[in-house]
Amino acid sequence: MSRIILSNEAIESIIVNGVLSVEGILDTWKGLKEYCPLLKKEKGPHGVEFKVDCEEISITIYLIAKYGYSLKEVGQEAQNAVKERVENLTPFTVKEVNVIFEDVKNEG
């Protein structure tokens, strides 16, 4: 029987691309450890955590928002964008998408 396997990196990319499509989000961020090779030897997720249980996926995304945008609205749009992309591009049903704003910054 043939199989299609999704790596964790592929799932992470789908999530990150979904969230970065939302106006009002600058980037994903989960702290210095994921960017500093001296503090962590292996590559960690880029502001994304997820857990797959059978055919359901629970997702937490850590975001940097653009200053001046409603965090409530941006958070809801991020949840919707991630849910839509993951469910359209993978075999998973999204159980939940949690949004954690790590920072708010001016652009540029």
Secondary structure, 3 states (H helix, E strand, C coil): CCCCCCCHHHHHHHHHHHHHCCCCEEEECCCHHHCCCCCCCCCCCCCEEEEEECCEEEEEEEEEEECCCCHHHHHHHHHHHHHHHHHHHCCCEEEEEEEEEEEEECCC
